[in-house]
Amino acid sequence: MAITAEATSQTKQSGEDEEGPDQEEASQTAATWQLVADVSVTGIFALSVLAALYLMREVVVPVILAWVVANILLPVVSWLERRGISHVLSVAIVTLAVMTVLLLVVTLLSLPLTYWLGRASELGAMIREKLQSMSGPLDFVKELSNAIGQATGAGGSGLHVEEGGNIVSSIFAILTPAVTQGILFLGALVFYMIYQKQIKNRSVLVLPSREARLTALRIFADIERNTTVYFGTFTIVNLCLGLVTMLLAYAVGLPNPLLWGVLAAVLNYIPYIGVAIMVCVLFLIGLFTFSSLSEAIVAPLVYIAMTTVEGHFITPALMGRRMTLNPFAVFLSIGFWTWMWGPIGAFVAVPILMTTIVTFRHLFPADAPELPG
C-alpha cells in the first residue's frame, strides 16, 4: 500500500514537471496578447482623438491659440496684480493693450502690404524676365509634362476657370469663419486668464486619488512655466530679430523696411518654415528693387547668417539646456500640425510638443542616469 502511494505521488510530480513549461509558455503567450490588446486600444483611442481634433479644428484651434497667447501674457497680468491692480482689471488692461498694438501694426502695414499684393503680377513678370537663365530647364520640363499628358490621354485638358460666381457670397464665406474664430479666440483668451486657477483646480477633481491630483497640478504648473519661459524668451528674441531685419532692409536699400521687420518677427515663431519664407521674400523683393542678382542676394544671405547665430547660439543660451528641444522632433511636430490645422498649427506645434514632453517626464520619470553620447 505504501509502495502504491509513493508511485502515485511520483507520477503526479512527473506530470506537474511536464505541465510546468507548458503553463509558463501559455502565461507568456497570454501576457503578450494582453500587451498587444492594450497597445491596440491605446492606438485606436489616439487616432480617435486626432480625428476629433481635425474635424473640430474651427473650435479647437482658436482655443489652443488662446491658451498659448495667455501663457505669454499671464506674467504681465501677475506684474500688474503686484502693483495693486485687481485681477480682472489687469486682464482687461493687458487684453486691450494687445489688441491696440495689433490694430496699430495692422494700420501701419496695411498700405505697404496692399501695395505689394497689388503688384504681385508685375513682380511675377519681372522675376520671369530676370531669371531667363532657367528658361531652358523649365521649357524642357514643360515639354516633358506635355508629352506625358499626351501619352496618358490627359493632354490638352487644361485648367478651366468658371466665372460669374457671386463675389459677395465668396467674401462672406471667407469672412464669416474668420470673424467667428476671432471672437472665439478673444473670448477664450479673456476667460482663461481670468479663471485660470479655477479651471486647473476643478479639472483635477475627476482624478481618483490625491496623489494623482497633485501630479496633475504639478504637470499643469510645469507646462505653464515652460510655455511662458519659452514664448516669453522667444518673443524678446523675435522683437530684436525684427528690429535688426528692419535695419538690414533699410541699409541695403529695400523699400518698406518696417514691413519686412514685422514679417521677420512674426514668421520666426515658426521654426525652419518661417526662416525659409522670409529668405524667399527678401530675395524676391531684392530682385524687384535691384538690377543685378548680386545685389538682390545680399539681404537674404545676411538674414540667413543672423538667424543661424540666433537659432544655434543666442536662443539656446537664453533658454538653457532643459528648454532645448530635439530639432528632428520639432520638425516632425511642425509638419504634422501644419497638415492638421494649417498655419496656426505650425505656430502651436512647439507648445504642443513641449506639453507632451513635460507630461511624459512627470508620468514616466527617468531614474537611470544619462548615458554618455
C-alpha positions in Angstrom: 0.0 0.0 0.0 2.9 2.4 0.8 4.6 1.4 -2.4 1.4 2.3 -4.4 1.1 5.7 -2.7 4.7 6.5 -3.4 4.3 5.5 -7.0 1.2 7.7 -7.3 3.0 10.7 -5.8 5.9 10.2 -8.2 3.5 10.1 -11.1 1.8 13.3 -10.1 5.2 15.0 -9.6 6.3 14.0 -13.0 3.0 15.2 -14.5 3.4 18.6 -12.8 7.0 18.8 -14.1 5.8 18.1 -17.6 2.9 20.6 -17.3 5.2 23.3 -15.8 6.8 24.5 -19.1 3.5 24.4 -20.9 1.8 26.5 -18.3 4.7 29.0 -18.3 4.6 29.3 -22.1 0.8 29.7 -22.1 1.1 32.5 -19.5 3.8 34.3 -21.6 1.6 34.0 -24.6 -1.4 35.4 -22.8 0.8 38.3 -21.5 2.0 39.0 -25.0 -1.6 39.1 -26.4 -2.7 41.3 -23.5 0.1 43.8 -24.3 -1.0 43.7 -28.0 -4.6 44.4 -26.9 -3.5 47.3 -24.7 -1.4 48.9 -27.4 -4.2 48.4 -29.9 -6.8 50.1 -27.7 -4.4 52.9 -26.9 -3.7 53.4 -30.6 -7.4 53.4 -31.5 -8.0 56.0 -28.8 -5.2 58.2 -30.0 -6.4 58.0 -33.6 -9.9 58.9 -32.5 -8.7 61.9 -30.6 -6.7 63.1 -33.6 -9.7 62.6 -35.9 -11.8 64.6 -33.4 -9.2 67.4 -33.3 -9.2 67.5 -37.1 -12.9 67.6 -37.5 -13.3 70.2 -34.7 -10.4 72.4 -35.8 -12.7 75.5 -36.3 -13.3 75.4 -32.5 -10.2 73.7 -31.1 -7.6 75.8 -32.9 -8.8 79.2 -31.6 -8.9 77.8 -28.0 -5.4 76.3 -28.2 -4.1 79.5 -29.7 -5.7 81.5 -26.9 -4.1 79.2 -24.3 -0.7 79.8 -25.9 -1.1 83.5 -26.0 -2.5 83.6 -22.5 0.7 81.9 -21.2 2.7 84.6 -22.8 0.5 87.4 -21.2 0.0 85.9 -17.7 3.3 87.2 -16.4 2.3 90.7 -17.3 -1.0 90.2 -15.5 0.8 89.0 -12.4 3.1 92.0 -12.6 0.1 94.4 -12.6 -1.5 92.5 -9.7 1.6 93.0 -7.7 1.2 96.7 -8.3 -2.2 96.7 -6.5 -4.5 96.3 -9.6 -7.3 93.7 -9.3 -7.0 90.5 -11.3 -10.0 91.2 -13.7 -8.8 94.8 -14.3 -5.3 93.5 -15.0 -6.6 91.1 -17.6 -8.7 93.8 -19.2 -5.7 96.2 -19.4 -3.4 93.5 -20.9 -6.1 92.4 -23.5 -6.8 96.0 -24.5 -3.1 96.8 -24.8 -2.5 93.7 -27.0 -5.5 94.5 -29.3 -4.3 98.1 -29.6 -0.8 97.1 -30.6 -2.2 94.6 -33.1 -4.5 97.2 -34.6 -1.7 99.7 -34.7 0.6 97.3 -36.5 -2.1 96.3 -39.0 -2.8 100.0 -39.7 0.8 100.8 -40.2 1.4 97.8 -42.5 -1.9 97.9 -44.4 -0.7 100.4 -47.0 2.6 98.8 -47.9 1.1 95.3 -47.8 -1.7 96.3 -50.1 0.9 97.9 -52.4 3.0 94.7 -52.7 -0.1 92.5 -53.1 -1.3 94.7 -55.9 2.0 94.4 -57.7 2.1 90.6 -57.4 1.5 90.1 -61.1 4.1 92.6 -62.0 6.6 91.0 -59.6 6.0 87.6 -61.2 6.6 89.0 -64.7 9.8 90.7 -63.5 11.1 87.6 -61.9 10.5 85.6 -65.1 12.4 88.2 -67.0 15.3 88.3 -64.6 15.6 84.5 -64.4 15.9 83.8 -68.1 18.8 81.5 -67.4 16.3 79.0 -66.0 14.1 79.1 -69.1 15.9 76.2 -70.8 15.3 73.6 -68.0 11.8 74.9 -67.4 10.9 74.5 -71.1 12.3 71.0 -71.0 10.1 70.2 -68.0 7.1 71.7 -69.7 7.6 69.7 -72.9 8.1 66.5 -70.9 4.9 67.2 -69.0 3.0 67.7 -72.3 4.4 64.5 -73.7 3.4 62.6 -70.6 -0.1 64.1 -70.7 -0.5 63.2 -74.4 0.7 59.6 -73.7 -1.8 59.2 -70.9 -4.6 60.9 -72.7 -4.7 63.9 -70.4 -3.0 66.3 -72.8 -4.9 69.4 -73.7 -7.4 69.1 -70.9 -6.1 72.4 -69.4 -7.5 74.2 -66.4 -10.9 75.7 -66.9 -11.9 78.6 -64.6 -15.6 79.2 -64.2 -16.5 82.8 -63.9 -19.7 84.5 -62.9 -19.7 83.4 -59.3 -21.2 85.7 -56.7 -18.2 87.6 -55.3 -20.2 88.8 -52.3 -21.1 85.3 -51.2 -17.4 84.3 -51.6 -16.3 87.2 -49.4 -18.9 86.3 -46.8 -17.8 82.6 -47.0 -14.3 83.7 -46.1 -15.0 86.4 -43.5 -17.7 84.6 -41.5 -15.5 81.8 -40.2 -12.6 84.2 -39.6 -14.8 86.6 -37.6 -16.3 83.7 -35.7 -13.0 82.2 -34.8 -11.6 85.6 -33.9 -14.4 86.1 -31.4 -13.9 82.6 -30.0 -10.2 83.3 -29.6 -10.7 86.6 -27.8 -13.3 85.1 -25.5 -11.2 82.1 -24.7 -8.2 84.3 -24.1 -10.0 86.6 -21.6 -11.9 83.9 -19.7 -8.8 81.6 -19.4 -6.7 84.5 -18.0 -9.5 85.3 -15.5 -10.4 81.8 -14.4 -7.1 80.0 -14.9 -6.7 78.8 -11.3 -10.3 77.7 -11.0 -10.0 75.8 -14.3 -6.9 73.9 -13.1 -8.2 73.1 -9.6 -11.6 71.8 -10.8 -10.3 69.8 -13.7 -8.2 67.6 -11.4 -11.2 66.7 -9.3 -12.1 63.9 -11.8 -9.0 62.0 -10.8 -9.5 59.2 -8.3 -6.7 59.8 -5.7 -5.0 62.7 -4.0 -1.6 61.7 -5.4 -2.9 61.7 -9.0 -4.4 65.2 -8.4 -1.2 66.5 -7.1 0.7 65.1 -10.0 -1.8 66.7 -12.5 -1.3 70.0 -10.7 2.4 69.7 -11.0 2.1 68.9 -14.7 -0.1 71.9 -15.3 2.3 74.2 -13.4 5.3 72.8 -15.2 3.6 73.1 -18.6 2.6 76.7 -18.0 6.1 77.6 -16.6 7.9 76.1 -19.6 5.5 77.6 -22.1 5.8 81.0 -20.5 9.6 80.9 -20.4 9.8 79.6 -24.0 7.5 82.1 -25.6 8.5 85.0 -23.4 12.1 84.5 -24.3 11.3 83.8 -27.9 9.1 86.9 -28.1 12.0 89.1 -26.9 14.4 87.4 -29.4 11.9 87.8 -32.3 11.4 91.5 -31.5 15.2 92.0 -31.6 15.4 90.0 -34.8 12.6 92.1 -36.4 14.4 95.3 -35.4 17.7 94.0 -36.9 15.9 92.9 -40.1 14.3 96.3 -40.4 17.7 97.9 -40.1 19.1 95.4 -42.6 16.4 96.2 -45.2 17.0 99.9 -44.7 20.8 99.5 -45.0 20.7 97.5 -48.3 18.0 99.8 -49.8 14.9 97.7 -49.7 11.6 99.6 -49.7 9.2 99.4 -46.7 11.8 98.2 -44.1 9.2 98.3 -41.3 7.0 95.7 -43.2 9.9 93.2 -43.6 11.0 93.7 -39.9 7.5 92.9 -38.6 7.2 90.0 -41.0 10.5 88.6 -39.9 9.5 88.8 -36.2 6.2 87.1 -36.8 7.5 84.3 -39.1 10.3 83.4 -36.7 7.8 81.9 -34.3 7.6 79.0 -36.8 11.0 77.3 -36.8 12.5 76.4 -40.2 9.5 77.3 -42.3 9.4 80.9 -41.2 13.0 81.5 -41.9 12.7 79.9 -45.4 9.7 82.0 -46.2 11.5 85.2 -45.1 14.6 84.4 -47.1 12.4 83.9 -50.2 10.6 87.2 -49.6 13.8 89.2 -49.2 15.2 87.6 -52.3 12.1 88.4 -54.4 11.9 92.0 -53.1 15.6 92.3 -53.8 15.1 91.1 -57.4 12.3 93.7 -57.8 14.4 96.5 -56.3 17.8 96.0 -57.7 19.1 95.5 -61.3 21.6 92.8 -60.6 21.4 89.4 -58.9 24.4 90.0 -56.8 22.7 93.0 -55.1 19.5 91.0 -54.6 21.1 88.2 -52.6 22.8 90.4 -50.1 19.8 90.8 -47.7 18.9 87.0 -47.8 22.5 85.9 -47.1 22.8 88.4 -44.2 19.4 87.2 -42.9 20.5 83.6 -43.1 23.6 84.4 -41.1 21.6 86.3 -38.5 19.1 83.5 -38.0 21.8 80.9 -37.8 23.5 82.8 -35.0 20.2 83.3 -33.3 19.0 79.8 -33.6 22.2 78.0 -32.7 23.7 80.3 -30.0 21.6 83.1 -28.7 18.2 81.4 -28.2 19.7 78.1 -26.7 21.9 80.2 -24.4 18.9 82.2 -23.1 16.5 79.2 -22.7 19.0 76.7 -21.2 19.6 73.0 -21.8 16.3 71.9 -20.2 14.2 74.0 -22.7 16.2 72.9 -25.7 14.0 70.6 -27.9 15.2 67.9 -30.3 15.3 69.6 -33.8 14.0 66.4 -35.5 11.1 66.2 -33.1 10.3 69.9 -33.7 10.5 69.4 -37.5 8.1 66.4 -37.3 5.7 68.3 -35.0 5.6 71.3 -37.3 5.0 69.2 -40.3 2.2 67.2 -38.6 0.3 70.0 -37.0 0.6 72.2 -40.2 -1.0 69.3 -42.1 -3.7 69.1 -39.4 -4.5 72.8 -38.8 -2.7 74.9 -41.4 -0.5 77.9 -40.5 -1.8 78.2 -36.9 -0.9 74.5 -36.5 2.7 75.4 -37.3 2.6 78.1 -34.7 1.2 75.9 -31.9 3.3 72.8 -32.9 6.1 73.7 -30.5 3.9 74.3 -27.4 2.1 71.0 -28.1 5.4 69.2 -28.4 6.6 70.8 -25.2 3.4 69.9 -23.4 3.7 66.3 -24.4 7.4 66.1 -23.3 6.6 67.7 -19.9 3.7 65.3 -19.3 5.8 62.2 -20.1 8.6 63.5 -17.8 6.2 63.6 -14.9 4.4 60.3 -15.7 7.5 58.3 -16.6 10.4 59.9 -14.7 13.8 58.7 -15.8 15.5 57.2 -12.8 18.6 55.9 -14.6 21.5 58.4 -15.1 22.1 59.8 -18.6 24.5 57.7 -20.7 27.4 59.4 -22.5 26.9 60.1 -26.2 
